[in-house]
Amino acid sequence: MLFRSEVGLAGEVRAVGQMDSRLKEAAKLGFERAVVPKSGPQRRAAGLPVTEIGHLRDLLPLFGIDGGAKPRRARDMKTEGAKTP
């Protein structure tokens, strides 16, 4: 699986340059699937199925992980291990 994009600090997935030529080359090299950003024109490479995502959380179902859980904040994780009086 090929991942081709930029990721922002908030998890948004953004387009990068020369996507079409890179997808074609990936197909030649034997990659079986590509994951690309939803932003920008739709991409299709001969013989390479393309999955479009807009955020990192959109990757979870591709790996069989339920993405419905609410994200935890760092502040909450710090207090989980603390002992209460």
N, C-alpha and C positions, 0 to 999 in steps of 0.2 A: 504494500500500500504506500502510495506517495502522498506526502503532505506538502503543499506549496502555497505559502501565504505569509503574511506578517501578523503578529498577534499584539494587540494593544494591552495596556496595563489593566484595563477593565475586562479583558477576555474577548474583546471583539476581534473578529478575523477580517483582515483587509487584503485587498488584491496587491499583487506584485507584477513587475514588468515581464514582458515576453512570455506570457502564460501559454499561448498556443504552441509556440515552438518547443517549449519545455515539456508540454504534455505529449507532443508527437515523439520527442526523443525518449521519454519515459516508456511509451508504448513499444518502441523499438528495442529498448533494453530489457523488456519482459515484465514490467510492472503490470499488475492486474487490475488495479483500481487507483483513482486519484481523489483526494479530498481537497477542494478548493473553496475560496470565499464566494458567498452569494453576491457580493457587490461586484459591479461590472457586468459585462456581457456574458451570457451563458457560454460555457466552454464545452466543446466536444472534440475528442481525439479519436481517430480511427482505431477501433479495437480496445479502447480504454474507457470503461465506465467511470463517470464522474459523479461524485457526491458533493453537493454544495452546502456549506455551513455558514452561519453568521456569527456564531459565538462558540467558544471552547466547550460549553456545556452540551452543544449539539453533537459532540464527538462521543459522548457517553453511550448512547444506544448502539453505536457502531461496534462497541466492545462488550455489549451485553450488560451494561450498567444502567440502573434506573436513574434517570436524571431528575426525578421529581422531588428529591430531598432538598430542603431549604439549605443554602450554603451557610456554614458556620462562620462567625466572626472571630478574628484572632483574640479579641477581648474575652469571648466566651470560652475559648480553648484554654486560656491561661488560668481561669478560675475553676475548671473542671477537676483538676488534680489537687486543688487546695483543700486543706482540712478545715472543717467548720467547728467552731468552739461549742 
